Amino acid sequence: AGFAFRETFARFLKRYKMLNVKTWPNYNEGEAKDGCITILRGLHIDPTGFQMGKTKVFIREPMTVFQLEELRERKVHFLVTKIQSVYRSYVARKHLLKLREESLGLFGKKKLRRVASIRRFYVGDYLRLANSRKF
C-alpha cells in the first residue's frame, strides 16, 4: 500500500503519451492499460517500481513520478517550439509571397525592356564563367 502515485489508466495515458513513439499522438493498439505499460517499459522504469491494478497505475517511488514529469515537461517544450517554428515560417512565407505579388504589380507590364525579368529564376551559369580561367 506504499504507493506515492496512483492514476487511472486513461488519465495516465492522456498525460504521458508523448513520452513514447508507440503511444504518440494517438494510441489505438489496445486498451489504456496496455498503453500505460508501453510507456513505462519504454522509459526503462524498474518493473518493481510500478504496479498495474484493475483500473489504476500505482507507482512506488516519488522520484519516478518526478522523472516522468520532467520528461513530459521537456517533450511539451520541444513540441511547442516545433509548432511555433512551423507557424512562423508559414507566416513569413505568406508575407514574402504577398510582397512578391505586390512588386510584380508595380513593375510587371510597365517595363519596356525585359518584361518578365522579375520571374526569371537562376538556372545555371549563363556566361559560362565556371569553365573559363581568364578571371
N, C-alpha and C positions, 0 to 999 in steps of 0.2 A: 504494500500500500504506500510505499515511499516514492511516489512519483511527483516530480516538480512541475510537470506539464501534462495536461490532458485536453484533447480536442477531438471533435467529431471528424470522421474521415473526409466528409465533403468540405468542411471549412479548412482543414489542414491542406487538402489538395488544392483548393482555390487559392490559399495564401502562398504556398511554397511550390507551385507547379512550375515556375520559371527556373527552378534550380536543376531541372533535368530535361534533357533534349526529348526524351520519350513522352514527357507529360506536357511539354510546351508546344504550341499555345493552347491546344485542346487535347484532352485525354479521352480517347474513345475506345481503348483496348480492353475495357472491362469495368469492374466496379471501382468505386473510390478507394476501397481498401487496398486493392492491387496497385493503384496509383501511388498511395502513400508508401507502400513497401518499395516500389520502384524508386521513389525519391530518396528514401532513407538508405537503401542499398547503394544507390548511385553516388551518394556522398560518403560512402565507406564508413558509416556510423556503426559502431560495435553492436552486433545483434543482441547482446545482453543489456544494452543501453536503452532499448525501447521494447515495448510490448504492444501487441495488437489485441484489442478487446473485441466485443461484438459490434460496438458502434463507435468506439473511440480509439485514438492513438495515445499511448502512455509513454512519456519519456522520463527516464530516471534522473539524469544529471541536468542541473541548470545550465552548465557550460555548453551542453549540446543545443539547448534552446537558444542561447546567446550566439552560438556559432551559426545556427540556421538563420537567425535574424540578421546577422552581419552579412552572410552570403546573399540573403534576399535584398538587403539594402544596396549592396554593390551591384546586383543584377538590375534592380529598378533604376539605379543611376545610369547604368550603361544603356538601358532601353530608352530612357527619357532623352539622353544625349543623342542617340541614334534617330529618334523621331524628330527632335529639334533640327538636326543637321539635314535630314531629308526635306523637312518643311522649308528651311531657309534656302536650300539650293533650288527648290521648286519656285519660291517667290523671286529669287534672283534671276532665274532663267526666264520667268514670265516677264519680269521688268525689262530684261535685255531684249527680249523679242518685241516688246512694246516700243522700246527706243529704236530698234531697227526698223520697224514699220513706220514710225514717225519720220525717221531720217530718209527713208525711201520716198515718203510723201513729199518731203522738201525738195529732193533732188531728182526723183525718178524720171520724169518725162521732160524736165525743163533744161537739161543739159543738151547742148548742141552736139557735143562730141562724146563718144563712149557712153552711151545712154545706159547700158547695162553693167557699167564698171563696178557698181557697188555690190552686185550679186555675183561677181566673178570670184570664184574660190581658187586658192592656190593649188595647182595640180602638180607642178614639178618645176624643174629648172628650165625656165623659158629661154634664157640666153645661153644655155649650155656652158655655164661657167665652172661647173664642178669638174669637167674633164680638161679644161684648159689650164695651163700652168703659167700664163702670162702675168698673173697678178701676184 
